[in-house]
Amino acid sequence: MKKPMLGLPMLSYQLSTAWRSLWRRPSFSLSVILTMGLTLSILLTASRLFDHLVLQPLPYPASAQLYKVEQQQIDSTGMVNVNAYGYAGLMHLYQQQHLPDAVFSSVGLAHYDDEVLASHQAQPKLATAYVSADFFQTLAAKVQLGQLPDANSDPEQALASAVLSAASWQTLFNADPSIIGQTLSIRGQSFNIVAVLASDFIEPELYQAGRQTAIWLPWQFNPVPASTRQRFGDRSNPRIFIGRLKTEISPAQANTSLTALMDQSWQQQTAVSRFIKAGVFRCNCIAFAK
């Protein structure tokens, strides 16, 4: 009786047998090789994507403390019927977050729109954002030209200045090194160009996925009419509130504090209105995501 082969001879025999079998069926062998190669490629791609989306930190200092605050109106049935800010309510929230007992160490406002750059020969329609100066500070944004507006300035008293993205500076102004001090015109208003953001600045997708702002303008010049700015009942989705949460405050604590603040002001301001049905407000801190 023939003894079974062990160790390396056994392995060599099995490999030799497998090779002869595959050689007799080339089409089958090719399909196996292609399937294994495709599977490995998908695995490597998925691993890299997981690393980029989950493991690597967001491109902002202390990114775990960055939150977008959403405001929801809850009707009498307990259902959410509006997910947006009233202008006056948003400004009240912003002002309260500059007090010592605020839950955020830094905050920022943004109103997103699309505007025609009237001063440009092609008059392109561009993605714009009207922001408070501390919006850039909250994201720790850097510039490659000029200087960002003072982060401590009153957002409703800002000068008519403009900040360009690196992409718009290159495509619309041919990367003109003397762009600082030049003016551009939007909605009949002239804005003095004061800065170009650094090329490595990554704008968070707070309003719409894939949207890249071309020109950043001061908050006070947003297109909301003056009469609407005093109304708590007005609500609009393009308005965004962001904040850098204090390290000693948890998201749950922030939600509770902000909800109490906003609901109280809402109830006080709309109690006399017979056009606004009863309801309560709830605030949710949404962590930044890639």
C-alpha positions as CSV (number, residue, x, y, z in Angstrom):
1,M,0.0,0.0,0.0
2,K,1.3,3.4,-1.0
3,K,1.9,5.8,1.9
4,P,0.4,9.4,1.5
5,M,2.9,12.1,0.9
6,L,3.4,14.6,3.7
7,G,4.8,18.2,4.0
8,L,6.3,20.0,1.0
9,P,6.1,17.0,-1.3
10,M,2.4,16.8,-0.6
11,L,1.9,20.5,-1.3
12,S,4.0,20.3,-4.5
13,Y,1.9,17.4,-5.7
14,Q,-1.4,19.3,-5.0
15,L,-0.2,22.4,-6.8
16,S,1.0,20.4,-9.8
17,T,-2.3,18.6,-10.0
18,A,-4.3,21.8,-9.7
19,W,-2.1,23.5,-12.4
20,R,-2.7,20.6,-14.9
21,S,-6.4,20.7,-14.2
22,L,-6.5,24.5,-14.8
23,W,-4.4,24.1,-18.0
24,R,-6.9,21.7,-19.5
25,R,-9.8,24.3,-18.9
26,P,-8.4,27.7,-19.9
27,S,-11.7,29.5,-20.1
28,F,-12.6,28.4,-16.5
29,S,-9.2,29.4,-15.3
30,L,-9.5,32.8,-16.8
31,S,-12.9,33.4,-15.2
32,V,-11.6,32.4,-11.8
33,I,-8.6,34.7,-12.1
34,L,-10.7,37.7,-13.3
35,T,-13.3,37.1,-10.5
36,M,-10.6,37.0,-7.8
37,G,-8.9,40.1,-9.2
38,L,-12.2,42.0,-9.4
39,T,-13.1,40.9,-5.8
40,L,-9.7,42.1,-4.5
41,S,-10.0,45.4,-6.3
42,I,-13.5,46.0,-4.8
43,L,-12.2,45.1,-1.4
44,L,-9.2,47.5,-1.7
45,T,-11.5,50.4,-3.0
46,A,-14.0,49.8,-0.2
47,S,-11.2,49.8,2.4
48,R,-9.8,53.1,1.1
49,L,-13.3,54.7,0.9
50,F,-14.0,53.6,4.5
51,D,-10.7,55.1,5.7
52,H,-11.4,58.4,3.9
53,L,-15.1,58.8,5.0
54,V,-14.9,57.3,8.5
55,L,-11.4,57.0,9.9
56,Q,-9.7,60.2,8.7
57,P,-10.8,63.3,10.6
58,L,-12.6,66.2,9.0
59,P,-10.3,69.0,7.6
60,Y,-11.0,71.4,10.5
61,P,-9.3,71.8,13.9
62,A,-11.1,70.0,16.7
63,S,-13.7,68.9,14.1
64,A,-15.5,66.7,16.6
65,Q,-16.8,69.9,18.3
66,L,-18.3,71.3,15.1
67,Y,-22.1,71.2,14.8
68,K,-24.9,72.5,12.5
69,V,-28.0,73.4,14.5
70,E,-31.4,72.6,12.9
71,Q,-34.6,74.0,14.2
72,Q,-37.9,72.1,13.9
73,Q,-41.4,73.3,14.7
74,I,-43.5,70.6,16.3
75,D,-47.3,70.8,15.8
76,S,-50.1,69.9,18.3
77,T,-50.0,66.2,17.1
78,G,-46.2,65.9,17.9
79,M,-45.2,65.9,14.2
80,V,-42.5,68.1,12.6
81,N,-44.2,70.5,10.2
82,V,-41.4,72.9,9.5
83,N,-37.6,72.5,9.6
84,A,-36.3,76.0,9.1
85,Y,-35.4,79.3,10.9
86,G,-37.4,82.5,11.2
87,Y,-35.1,85.4,10.6
88,A,-35.7,87.2,13.9
89,G,-35.5,83.9,15.8
90,L,-32.2,83.0,14.2
91,M,-30.7,86.4,15.1
92,H,-31.9,85.9,18.6
93,L,-30.2,82.5,18.8
94,Y,-27.0,84.0,17.3
95,Q,-26.9,86.9,19.8
96,Q,-27.5,84.6,22.8
97,Q,-24.5,82.5,21.8
98,H,-22.2,85.5,22.4
99,L,-23.1,85.5,26.1
100,P,-20.9,83.9,28.9
101,D,-23.4,81.0,29.4
102,A,-23.5,80.1,25.7
103,V,-23.1,76.4,24.7
104,F,-20.8,77.3,21.8
105,S,-17.4,78.9,21.9
106,S,-17.7,80.2,18.3
107,V,-20.7,80.4,16.0
108,G,-21.5,81.5,12.4
109,L,-24.5,82.3,10.2
110,A,-24.9,81.6,6.5
111,H,-27.7,82.4,3.9
112,Y,-27.2,80.6,0.6
113,D,-28.3,82.0,-2.7
114,D,-27.4,82.1,-6.4
115,E,-26.5,85.5,-7.8
116,V,-25.5,87.1,-11.1
117,L,-22.1,88.7,-11.1
118,A,-23.1,91.8,-13.0
119,S,-19.6,93.3,-13.0
120,H,-18.2,90.4,-15.0
121,Q,-18.3,90.4,-18.8
122,A,-19.9,87.0,-19.0
123,Q,-22.3,87.9,-16.1
124,P,-22.3,84.3,-14.7
125,K,-24.8,83.1,-12.2
126,L,-22.8,81.9,-9.2
127,A,-23.3,80.1,-5.9
128,T,-23.0,82.7,-3.2
129,A,-23.3,82.7,0.6
130,Y,-24.0,85.6,2.9
131,V,-22.1,84.9,6.1
132,S,-21.3,86.5,9.4
133,A,-17.5,87.1,9.7
134,D,-17.2,84.6,12.5
135,F,-18.4,81.9,10.1
136,F,-14.8,81.7,8.8
137,Q,-13.4,81.8,12.3
138,T,-15.5,78.9,13.4
139,L,-14.2,76.8,10.4
140,A,-10.6,78.1,11.0
141,A,-10.5,79.2,7.3
142,K,-7.2,80.5,5.9
143,V,-6.5,82.8,3.0
144,Q,-3.9,82.9,0.3
145,L,-4.5,86.6,-0.5
146,G,-5.8,89.5,1.6
147,Q,-7.4,89.3,5.0
148,L,-10.8,88.0,6.2
149,P,-13.3,90.4,7.8
150,D,-13.0,91.0,11.6
151,A,-14.7,88.0,13.3
152,N,-15.9,90.2,16.1
153,S,-17.8,92.6,13.9
154,D,-21.5,93.0,14.1
155,P,-23.0,91.0,11.2
156,E,-25.7,93.6,10.7
157,Q,-23.2,96.4,10.4
158,A,-20.6,94.9,8.2
159,L,-18.8,96.7,5.3
160,A,-19.6,95.8,1.7
161,S,-16.7,93.3,1.3
162,A,-16.3,90.1,-0.7
163,V,-14.3,86.9,-0.2
164,L,-13.5,84.8,-3.2
165,S,-13.0,81.0,-3.3
166,A,-9.7,79.9,-4.8
167,A,-11.6,78.3,-7.7
168,S,-13.6,81.5,-8.6
169,W,-10.4,83.6,-8.3
170,Q,-8.7,81.4,-10.9
171,T,-11.6,80.9,-13.3
172,L,-13.3,84.3,-13.1
173,F,-10.4,86.6,-12.5
174,N,-7.5,84.6,-14.1
175,A,-5.8,84.3,-10.7
176,D,-5.0,88.1,-10.8
177,P,-2.4,88.7,-8.0
178,S,-3.7,92.3,-7.6
179,I,-7.3,91.3,-7.1
180,I,-7.4,92.6,-3.5
181,G,-9.0,96.1,-3.5
182,Q,-10.9,95.6,-6.8
183,T,-14.7,95.6,-6.7
184,L,-17.5,93.4,-8.0
185,S,-21.2,94.1,-8.4
186,I,-24.1,91.9,-7.3
187,R,-27.8,93.0,-7.0
188,G,-26.7,96.6,-7.8
189,Q,-24.4,96.7,-4.8
190,S,-20.6,97.1,-5.1
191,F,-18.4,94.9,-2.9
192,N,-14.7,95.5,-2.2
193,I,-12.7,92.2,-2.6
194,V,-10.8,91.7,0.6
195,A,-9.6,88.1,0.5
196,V,-9.1,84.9,-1.5
197,L,-9.6,81.7,0.5
198,A,-6.7,79.2,0.6
199,S,-6.8,76.6,-2.1
200,D,-6.9,73.8,0.5
201,F,-10.0,75.2,2.3
202,I,-12.8,72.6,2.1
203,E,-16.3,74.1,2.3
204,P,-18.6,71.9,4.5
205,E,-21.7,70.8,2.6
206,L,-24.2,72.4,5.0
207,Y,-26.9,73.3,2.6
208,Q,-26.7,71.1,-0.5
209,A,-24.4,68.2,-1.4
210,G,-21.8,69.1,-4.0
211,R,-22.5,72.9,-3.8
212,Q,-19.4,75.0,-3.8
213,T,-19.7,78.7,-3.0
214,A,-17.9,81.0,-5.4
215,I,-18.3,84.3,-3.6
216,W,-18.8,85.0,0.1
217,L,-20.6,88.2,1.1
218,P,-21.4,89.9,4.4
219,W,-24.6,88.6,6.2
220,Q,-26.3,91.9,6.3
221,F,-26.5,92.2,2.5
222,N,-28.6,89.0,2.1
223,P,-31.8,89.5,0.0
224,V,-34.3,89.1,2.9
225,P,-36.5,92.2,3.0
226,A,-36.2,94.6,6.0
227,S,-39.8,94.0,7.0
228,T,-39.3,90.2,7.1
229,R,-36.2,90.5,9.3
230,Q,-38.3,91.5,12.3
231,R,-40.7,88.5,12.0
232,F,-40.4,85.3,14.1
233,G,-43.1,83.6,11.9
234,D,-41.0,83.8,8.7
235,R,-39.1,80.6,8.1
236,S,-36.7,79.8,5.3
237,N,-34.4,76.8,4.6
238,P,-31.4,78.6,3.1
239,R,-30.4,79.9,6.6
240,I,-27.7,77.9,8.4
241,F,-26.4,78.2,12.0
242,I,-23.1,76.5,12.9
243,G,-21.2,76.4,16.1
244,R,-18.1,75.0,17.8
245,L,-19.4,73.3,20.9
246,K,-17.6,74.0,24.2
247,T,-15.7,70.9,25.4
248,E,-17.6,70.7,28.7
249,I,-21.0,70.7,26.9
250,S,-22.5,67.5,25.4
251,P,-24.7,67.6,22.3
252,A,-27.7,66.4,24.4
253,Q,-27.1,69.3,26.9
254,A,-26.8,71.7,24.0
255,N,-30.1,70.4,22.4
256,T,-31.9,71.0,25.7
257,S,-30.5,74.5,26.3
258,L,-31.1,75.7,22.7
259,T,-34.6,74.2,22.6
260,A,-35.6,76.0,25.7
261,L,-34.1,79.2,24.5
262,M,-35.8,79.1,21.0
263,D,-39.2,77.8,22.2
264,Q,-39.5,80.4,24.9
265,S,-38.7,83.3,22.5
266,W,-41.1,81.8,19.9
267,Q,-44.0,81.5,22.3
268,Q,-43.5,85.1,23.6
269,Q,-43.2,86.6,20.1
270,T,-46.1,84.8,18.5
271,A,-48.6,84.6,21.3
272,V,-50.6,87.5,20.0
273,S,-50.7,86.3,16.4
274,R,-53.9,84.6,15.3
275,F,-52.3,83.5,12.1
276,I,-49.7,81.2,13.7
277,K,-51.0,77.9,15.2
278,A,-49.8,76.7,18.5
279,G,-46.6,74.6,18.4
280,V,-43.3,74.2,20.0
281,F,-39.7,74.4,18.8
282,R,-37.0,71.8,19.0
283,C,-33.3,72.3,18.3
284,N,-31.0,69.5,17.2
285,C,-27.2,69.7,17.0
286,I,-26.1,67.7,13.9
287,A,-22.4,66.7,13.8
288,F,-20.4,67.7,10.8
289,A,-20.0,65.0,8.2
290,K,-17.9,64.6,5.1
